[in-house]
């Protein structure tokens, strides 16, 4: 269970039920009042080597940005929701746009305001919309602190139209299993080979725990999906991902395999990641940046070269087609 070293909080959180609950829950943790959760000068001055120590802080504030961003994959909209950042330390995390701003977990206590906008948007729409509420954080992990997921599902279930979705790398789903979700929630589990989890996805659940969680969620009536993400072209990567797909075919329940869908995302990397990882993980066994494999993708970002990524897509599609012939691959990017 995560216990923060220090809490930085905006004074306004005292005006919200969740804010009061969190202050009480962590009443013994040192606290520093801040003006803006998005600009904490004390943390911005830290060096790259302090990355893991920054992860031990918790920031609590009020979310001011509520802009929905159109999306055309699993969801119709990416929705700013109750958290941003994470306490885990995946070395490729796209949220680490600026390590001393985006790395640590930020909680936003005005959940009523955020969910109300989702419900109003859903009810006004002529078609059923899907809202991605977990694009900025891992809501299963956040839920161990806030219990926001049961609150969200219970308050959304009577909405006449619409669904919620979120991805996760965690298996702590016990308090979701007894909820009356009315089939309005899609949970997508992110998976990777054990070698990647061991050496890159620090602080996340084991692969077996993730697979078990998917089976249990399906048994509880949730719609489930699997993200193979991000695909990382380490040495012998094809064998690693083949073994992963075989393990999924072997360990997933028949109920899951009946209609589970897949998303596949190849890793993108950045200059920021490189500098942080060199200093924060000096003894790490895997270097995610490869000059031979990668090419530029916008300012300071890298992606696998087109010919490598195309070959990778063909391989992943072939193996999923072999072991999951009746299941949909929604996209490969």
SULJO-V949387 format. One record per run of one state. SS is the DSSP state (H for helix, E for strand, L for the rest). FROM is the first residue (numbers start at 0). TO is the last residue. If there is no record, write none. Layout:
BEGIN
SS&FROM&TO + SS&FROM&TO
END
This chain:
BEGIN
L&0&4 + E&5&9 + H&10&14 + L&15&15 + H&16&24 + L&25&28 + E&29&33 + L&34&39 + H&40&43 + L&44&46 + H&47&53 + L&54&55 + E&56&60 + L&61&67 + E&68&69 + L&70&75 + E&76&77 + L&78&81 + E&82&84 + L&85&87 + E&88&89 + L&90&97 + H&98&101 + L&102&103 + E&104&107 + L&108&109 + H&110&123 + L&124&128 + E&129&131 + L&132&135 + E&136&136 + L&137&137 + H&138&145 + L&146&146 + H&147&155 + L&156&161 + E&162&167 + L&168&172 + H&173&175 + L&176&183 + E&184&190 + L&191&192 + H&193&198 + L&199&199 + E&200&201 + L&202&205 + H&206&218 + L&219&221 + E&222&230 + L&231&235 + H&236&250 + L&251&252 + H&253&258 + L&259&259 + E&260&265 + L&266&266 + E&267&269 + H&270&279 + L&280&292 + E&293&295 + L&296&299 + E&300&303 + L&304&304 + H&305&322 + L&323&327 + E&328&331 + L&332&332
END
